[in-house]
Amino acid sequence: MLNDINPKLPMRDKATTRDFYLNKLGFQEFGREDYEGYLMVKKDNIQIHFFEFREVDPKENYGQVYIRTDNIDDFYQFAKSRNVDITRLENKPWGQKEFSIHDPDNNLLTFGQTIL
């Protein structure tokens, strides 16, 4: 039975990616060892893994992940307070309240909560 997913996204520079996710989005580094060319971060029950791909052109990177949350308003305000470049928080016709962020390598993170 499938019960979890951990997306793997490209990164050009591990230090830059680590700084963005830890200091801008409030993630923590995950794992007991620091692997060259690989980074794992987590926040609450979410893990995102990154592999080194120095040649990735951010203008041509289409890495994406959709992250569900149960408190989108608070996380939106948190991201705004950290001066993260984010889209407007809005209700979508498919029943989700969403906003999105691009990381330093242009990976798209969309955060969504079901509208009740």
RAMONOR-V583175 format. One record per backbone hydrogen bond with DSSP energy under -0.5 kcal/mol. NH is the residue of the N-H (numbers start at 0). CO is the residue of the C=O. If there is no record, write none. Layout:
nh=NH co=CO
nh=NH co=CO
This chain:
nh=6 co=46
nh=8 co=6
nh=8 co=48
nh=10 co=50
nh=16 co=12
nh=17 co=13
nh=18 co=14
nh=19 co=15
nh=20 co=16
nh=21 co=17
nh=22 co=18
nh=23 co=18
nh=23 co=19
nh=24 co=19
nh=26 co=20
nh=27 co=41
nh=29 co=39
nh=34 co=32
nh=37 co=34
nh=38 co=49
nh=40 co=47
nh=41 co=27
nh=42 co=45
nh=45 co=42
nh=47 co=40
nh=48 co=6
nh=49 co=38
nh=50 co=8
nh=51 co=36
nh=52 co=10
nh=55 co=52
nh=57 co=55
nh=59 co=56
nh=60 co=56
nh=60 co=57
nh=61 co=59
nh=64 co=107
nh=66 co=64
nh=66 co=109
nh=67 co=65
nh=68 co=111
nh=74 co=70
nh=75 co=71
nh=76 co=72
nh=77 co=73
nh=78 co=74
nh=79 co=75
nh=80 co=76
nh=81 co=77
nh=81 co=78
nh=82 co=79
nh=83 co=78
nh=85 co=83
nh=86 co=99
nh=89 co=97
nh=91 co=95
nh=94 co=91
nh=96 co=112
nh=97 co=89
nh=97 co=95
nh=98 co=110
nh=100 co=108
nh=101 co=84
nh=102 co=106
nh=105 co=102
nh=107 co=62
nh=108 co=100
nh=108 co=106
nh=109 co=64
nh=109 co=107
nh=110 co=98
nh=110 co=108
nh=111 co=66
nh=112 co=96
nh=114 co=94
nh=115 co=113
